Amino acid sequence: MSTAELSSWLRAPDVKRFPYGAVVREYHSVGKHFVAPELLEVLAVVRELLPELGGPWPHVQTLASFLSTALDKPDKRYDYPTYLALPLLQLPGVDDPVEQAPFARTRCDRLTAQLVADALAFELSAVDGRTTLLPQARPAEVMVGKRFRHGLRVMLPALARMSLDAGLTATEPVDLARQACAAVHGDMSYAERRAVELSILPVYTMHDEYLFLRVLQTFETTFALLATQIRGAVAALGDGEIERAVHFMASSETALRESSPLFSMLATMQVESFRTFRDFTEGASAIQSRNYKLVESLCRHPDADRVESAAYRSVPDVRARVLGDQPTLDEAYRTMCESDVVAEDARKPLADAMGSFARAMLRWRRTHYRLAVRMLGEVPGTGYTEGTPYLRAVRDIPVFHAVEADVKVDNETTGAP
């Protein structure tokens, strides 16, 4: 009983010995939406004691982040970031020094591999009969096989950059998934394993919510990387380093393209399962994604009606950056062109890189919209939003004004399973 273990821990509290396992098991057994009030009350007591507890700061920080995620519903502050447990994942931040931008790729490769590997490991455990976690509506074998294939498409480029692909010799997706998961798990630090273990608190007990959470967390990882790299490109242009700016934009386009199989993974979700657990996610919506808005607003200054929309009012700190004249790549590129310091042929590689990124972003938005229609139809969104009509309205917003990026995607698939 997690409440009893917590009460015992409170008699001699030590952040290094907090009974995470017992608490997580209780949350997993019923879903975050249905956790017993008695457990929530004890967790709230633990949170009140945090300022008085000693111990290593990383352990205190982890416990504080975990409690913030675990208590979001009773606190009535449940939203997209807490649903995804983003504080526990420690993504690169927009306020990190620009000089760290080159290292963000390594951090995000590791986290992408870890999140997707964990999603596939859960599928393997269910296939092997080694878990009773989230037992409702297990997917058909053919759908699980497709999850392995699409997940590996996301993982393999990152594993190659991490030099973890040497032992991946299997040819069948299920066997290759086992090898990839073992390689990733064996490379993880204790802190990384703890963060991954604690960052999965589904609201209900439907099998497919595990996949849903991990895919959204991986998308957030991708957009955190994009925001860091676009800031790097803006800074590079300010220093007159065009080749460096081109590198950042080419790397951003690659990252966005490599993430696209995540849509195919999501497309394997059972519609009825998704609609069942979605009933308990009211208040959390991707419209609250801070990292996505950072990317959008770093590319170019959003139009006035966009800044005043619910999309930006749901991320007030990003909106404040926009209203505070946050530098954008669009403006930096335009300033460079107007200065006549750089010849047109020297500017072309950057224009091409920005155009390629913009086309990738437009494809991403349109695929997102088509998948949302497939899963939801025209029903309202969960974050008090308009749902798919909103996605339809914003899917073609220009990424840049200074660079043309027309793209035809009428005949593309939606990432069908």
Secondary structure, 3 states (H helix, E strand, C coil): CHHHHHHHHHHCCCHHHCCHHHHHHHHHHHCHHHCCHHHHHHHHHHHHHHHHCCCCHHHHHHHHHHHHHHCCCCCCCCCHHHHCCHHHHCCCCCCCCHHHHHHHHHHHHHHHHHHHHHHHHHHHHHHHCCCCCCCECCCCHHHHHHHHHHHHHHHHHHHHHCCCCCCCCCCCHHHHHHHHHHHHHHHCCHHHHHHHHHCCCCCCCECHHHHHHHHHHHHHHHHHHHHHHHHHHHHHHHCCCHHHHHHHHHHHHHHHHHHCHHHHHHCCCCHHHHHHHHCCCCCCCHHHCHHHHHHHHHHCCCCHHHHCCHHHHCCHHHHHHHHCCCCCHHHHHHHHHHHCCCCHHHHHHHHHHHHHHHHHHHHHHHHHHHHHHHHHCCCCCCCCCCCHHHHHHHCCCCCCCCCCCCCCCCCCCCCCC
